[in-house]
Amino acid sequence: MAIACTATTSFRTRMARSSSSITSSSDDEKEALDGRCAMRVGIVADDLTGAADSLVQFRSQGWESHLLVAEDSAMTCGAVPCVVSRSLDSRSLANDLAAQATAQTVSEMVRDGFDRVYVKVDSTMRGSIPGQIRGALDAWSRKAPAAFSVICPAYPGMGRVIVDGKLLVKGVPLQLSPAGSDPVDPVRSSELADLVPGAKLVRVAPDANGFIAELRRLGTPGSYVVVEAQREEDMQAIARAIDFFGSEVVPVGSAGLAGHLAGVWRARGQGMEPPRIMRRAPGRVVVAVTSVNEVSLRQADRLMQDWPAVAARRFLDPGLGDRPVPPRWARDVAGLGEPPVLLLQPRPGSSSGGGARASAPLVARSIATAVREFVLHGTGVSGLVLVGGDGARAVLAELGAQAVRLEGTLAEGVPWGRLVGGVAAGKTIVTKAGGFGEVDVLSSIVSTMIGMDGKYQ
């Protein structure tokens, strides 16, 4: 990872807030913007759609935002606040391997002078979250030896809240929600104490000073503190407390907490860039759904119901080997003037042999290869919609993309941007996590991209 700054780097001490009666031990090391590039934040995520949906929370509030794809990606952060996000594909890794991958990337961020780091985890706590937290905290402690983690995966805007130490999804205990039956990374408990072993639990207090004091008491070096949250007001209070501790805290959460931190940290910035509105570009849209989450499958079915006259669906079998052969029909369909919308999915049941976890990379590579065929040989492909983190990463790698410059959002958890580098440079890309969104979200995305309102019959 190489992140350059167009201004020289220098630091000065930021004075402690005179309005607060609490003095943080990190106050004397907080960085101010003085003759250097603006604040720089690094996001490490466990999959690509998570890296994007947390990043767009910053972009929507004016931050210059880059999603790095290739290992050798290089970006220049200018004089506006800048955030860089990278997917580590660590969700399905064992905890020790996830810790190693996360520590390596966070160490690079420390080396490159990032002011803050954010660990983006799944809002339904799937995957190797304990390992990701451990790796990030170990690496960041080289910059801030007293660092501890503040963990809040809640995302009230998407129905994820923490009540009495339990994570609920739209009022349902986590293990009884679709996350509990996820074919790749099922979650077996709703208790945060089980999901983050060794963590201490705290509730947001009405009194800001009292809340900060409690975090100070629990937040010993290297410790994990989980904070309950049910409302956006709770999330805002957590973000303000995290900001109080400066680089002493490694925040861990979903895109929900990222949005509030973007607003709090934004106060230090100048010259913010407003997000852009997507405008229809003539051309065809390829929708690649590699997620086998039941939420995304229902969304794909709804897309076909809403757009039967303009959308076609093709099912793919997982390819075999390291380089799957493009399906025979891919180039033929790519060359047709119709359909304006092409939906690609793994064939139902194709992920059952050997287990969904084992077949997920094959599914991703197979669909990624087909997408590349459409981009190279298709008639006027102007946009891609990628649903599912593994598949999104595979598609961007197949296209040779270096990065994505985030421009804005189409819906909660649905960022869009432009590809940087590769054979699809400049094309519009939309990403969405498999478990996110209402049932008609893909229909809405397609409506915006092809410039039609409502259902097309």
N, C-alpha and C positions, 0 to 999 in steps of 0.2 A: 504494500500500500504506500503510495507516494502522494502526499498532500502538500501543495506549495501555497505560499501566501504572497500576495502582491505587495505587502508592506513589511517593514522590518519588524522583528519580534523583540519586545521588551516587556517587562513586568514592573508593576509598582503595587505597593500595599494598598488595599482598599480598607478604609476605616470602618470599624464596627458601627452598626446602625445605632444612632443615638436614641431612636424611638423604642428600642427594645431593652428590657431589663435583664435579658439573658445574654451572656457573652459566650460565644462559641469559641472553642479552642482553635477552630479553623479560620476565624475572622482575620487573623494577622497574615494569612497566606492567600486570601482570595484575590484572584487576578482581576485587574481593571483594564479597560481598553485605553491604552495610552501609547500612541505612536506605533501600534501594531495592527495586524488584521483583527477583525471583530471576533467575538466569541466563536469558538469552534467546538462542536459536539460530535462525538462518535457514537454510532448505534451499532451494536452487535446483535444479530437476530438468529433464531434457530432455523428459519427458512426464508425463502425469497419474498413470498407474499407478506410475511410479517415484517421483513425489512422495509418493504414499500409502504405498508399501511401505517407504520409508525413514523416513517419519514414524511409522509404527506401531512401529518399533523403539524409538523414544523413548516412545511411549504405553505400550508393554508394561512399561516400567520406571518408570511413574508420572508422566511429564511431561504437562502440559497441552498438547494437540496440536491444531493447526488447519491444515487444508488450504484455502488460499485459492483461490477459483475466479474470481470476478469481479474486474475491474481495480480497482474502487473498494471492495473488501472492507475492512472495518474490524473489528479484533478487540481485545479487552482482555485483556492478560496480567496475572494477579493476583500473589499472593505466592508461588506455587509455580513451579518451573522451567517455562519455556514454550518451545515450539518451533513455528515457523510455516513451512509448506512451500508453495512455489508452482511450478507447472509453467510452463515457458517455451515449450513446444512447439518446441524448438530442434533436435531430433534430426535432422530432415531438412533443416535449413538449411545453406547454405554456411558455412564456418568464420568468415568475416568477419561475416556476419549473426548467427551464433550468439554471437560475441564481443560484438557490440553489445547484443543482447538481454540477455545475462548481465550485462554491465557495468552496464546501466541498473538492473536489479533489485538487484544487490549494492550499487550506490551508494545506493539507497533504504534498504537495510538499514544501511549505514554511517551515513546521515543519521539514522535512527530509533534509533540506539544499540544495535544488536544486538552481543552480546559475541563471538559466533562465527558463522562461515558454513560451510556444508557443501555441496559441489558433488556432487550425486548424478548419476552417469553409469550407463549401461547396463553390466551385469556382463559382457556379451559384446562390449563396446566398439563397438557400432553407433553410427553417426551422427557428428555434428560435435564430437567430444570435444576436439580441440585448441583449437578456437575457444571452447568453453565455459570451459575452464581459463584461457585467455588473458584472456578478458573478466572473469572473477571475480577473478583475481590483479591485473589492472590497477586494478579498482575498489577492492578491499580494501586495496591498498597506500596508499591515502589515509589509512586508519586506522593501518596498520602498514607504514611505508616499507620495512622489511627483509623483508617477507613473501615466502615461497616456498611452493610447493605440494608436498604429499606425496600420492602417487597410489597407490591400491591397489584395483583393481576386483574383487579376489578375493571369493568368497562360498562358503566351504567347505561351509556347510550346504546349498547348492544345487549342489555339485559343480564350482564354478568355482575353480580354483587357479592360481597362477603358479609355474612351475618353470623354472629356467635361462633366465629372460627370456621364456618362452612362456606364454600363457594357454591352459589346458586346460579343457574342459567334460566332466565325467565321464570323464576320462582321454583324451579325444579332442582333438587340436589344434583350436584355435578355428575355423580356416577350413574344417575338415572336419566341424564340428558343424552343426546346423540354422542357426546364425547365419551360416555361410558361404553358405547358399543362401536367406537371407531375401529375400523378394520386393521389399521396400522399401529396406532398408539392409544389403545383404550385406557381410560382413567378409572381406577378401581375404588377411589375414595373421594369424598367431598371435603374432608378435614384438611385444612392447611397444615396442621401439625404432622399429618402423614405425608403430605405432598412435599413439604420442605422440612425434613427432619432437623431438630435442634433449633428451630426458629422460635422466637419469643413473639407473643401476640399483644398488640396494643390497639385501642380504639381511638379514633379522632376525638379530641376534647374540644369543647366549645371555646375554651380559653387558649389562645395561640401559645402564650408563654408556658402554660401548663403542659400542652402537648409537646412542645420542644423540650421541656425539661424531662418529660418521660422518655422521649427518644434518646436524650443524652444519657439518662440512667441505664437504659437497656442496651444502648449502642456502644458496647465495648469493642475494641479493635478486633476485626475479623468476625463479628457476630452478625446474625440474621434477625431482622425485625420485620414481622408481617403486620401490616396495618389494615384494619377493616374499613370498608367503604361501601356505602349504599347509594349515595347521591353525588351529583357533580360537585356540590359544595364540599363534600368530604375530600374528593379528589383534588380540589383546589387547595384545601388546607394542607394536604400531604405535600403537594408541589411546593408550596411556600416554605414548609418546614425543611424539605430537601434543599431548597435554595439557601436557607439560612446556614446550613452546615457546609455549603460550598463543595469543594472536591473531597471532603471527608466522607461523603455518602456516595455509594454506588447504587443508584436507583434501579429497581428491577420491576418490570410491569408490562402491560399490554399497550396497545395504541391509545387506550383511554388515558393512562397516566402521562404518556408522551405528549398528548395534546395540551395538558395543563402545564407541564414543564416548558413546552415551547412558548407558552404565553408568559410565564414567570421569567424565564431566561431572556426572552425577547426584550424585556425592559432595559437590558444592557446594550441593545443594538441600535444602530442608526442606519438610515437608508434602506429599509426593508423593501423587498420586491413583492408587490401584490400577486397573489395566485392568478393564473389565467383561466379563461373559460374555453372549454373545448368547442371548436367550430367544425362543422361537418366538412370532411375532405372527400371528394369523389373517389370511389373505389370500393373494393370488397373487404369484408371483415372476416377473419378467421377466429373462431372461438375454440380454444383448446382446453378441455376439461379433463385433467389427469387425476383430480381428487376423486376418491370413491366414497367420500363422506356422504351420508344420506341427504344432507342439506343441499349439497351441490348437485346431486343426482336429480332431486326434485326441481331445482332451478333450471337444469338443462331440459327436463321434460316440459316445463312451463314455457321455455323459450320456443320449443317446437309447436306447442299449442297456440302461442300468441302470434307466431310468424310462419304459418304453414306455407304461404305463397312465396316467401323470399328466403327461407332458410332450408338447408339440407343437412342431414346428419349422416356421418359415416362412423362406423365402429371399427376399431383396430385391435388386432391381436398383439400382445406384447412381442417385440422382436427378440430374436435369440442372438447371443453373442454380444460383443462390445459395440458393433456397428450394425444395427438392424437395417435390413433392406427396405427402401421405401415401398409401400404397397403399390401393386401394379396400377391401381386406378388413380393414384395421387396425381401424376402428371397430366393424365387425361382430364380429370376434374379441374385441375388448376388452370388449364387452358380455356375452359369454357367461359362464356360471358356471364353465365348464371351458374350458381346462385349468388346473390349479393352477400349472403351470410352462410358460412360453412361451419358446422359444429362437429368437432372431433372428440370422440370419447373412447376409452377402452371398452372392448366387447364385454357385456355383462357376464360375470362369472369367470372372466379370463384371469382375474387376480387370485382365484381361489387355490389353484394348484401351487403347493409349496408355501402358501401363506401370503397374505396381502403385503406384509412387510418385505418379504423376499422379492416379490414381483414388481413392487413399486418402481424401482429404477428401470426395469425393462419397459414398463408401461410408459414412463416418462421419455425414455430414449426413442421409443417407437413413434410416439406422437410428435416429438421434437423433429424427427427426421421428416415426417410428413409435412409439418409446418414449413420446414426449409424448402421442400419441393414447391409448395404453393408460392412462397415468396420469390423463389428464383424463376419459376416458370409460369406463374399465374398471371392473369390479366388484371392489372391494376389493384393488387392487394395494398390497401392503405393503412389497415389497422389490425392489431392483434389483441385478443382478450384471453388472458391466461388465468385459469382457475386451478389453484393447488400449487403449493410451494415447490415440490420436487419437479413437477412438469415445467413450471415457469423457469426455474434454473436451467433445466435441460434445453428448453427452447432457446433461451438467450445464449447459451454456450454453443448450440448448433448454428446459430446465426452469426457467431463471432462478435457479439456485442461487447463493448468495453464497459458501458455504464448506461444508466437511464437518468436523464434529467427530469426530475419530477416537476410538473406544472400545476397540478391542482387535483381536485377530487370530484367524482361523479355522484358518490353517495358515501355514507359512513362506511369506512373500511374499504373503499374502492378508489385507489389513486390512479391517475393517468399521467403520462409523460411522453418523452421522445427518446428513441433509441440513439445511443452514441456509438459509432463504430460498427463494423461488420456489414454484412450484405443487406441488412434492413435499416441502415442508418437513416434517421430522420422520420421513420414511420411512427405512428401513434401506437402506444402500448397501454393497456389497462390490465391491472392485476387484482385478484381477489382471493382471499383465503377460502378453502373449501367449505368451512363451517360457518362462514359469515353471510349475513344478508337475508332479506325477505325472499319469499319464493319467486317473486317477479323481478328480482334484481338484474338478471341477465337480459331479460326482455327490455328493461329500462335502459341498460347500457347500450344495447344494440340500437334502440330507438334514437338515442342521442348521436351515435356514431354514423348512422346512415341517414339521419335527418328526417325521420318519420315520427309522428306523434300517434300514440295509441296502437291498437292492434291493426295489423295489415291482413286483410282477408282476400 
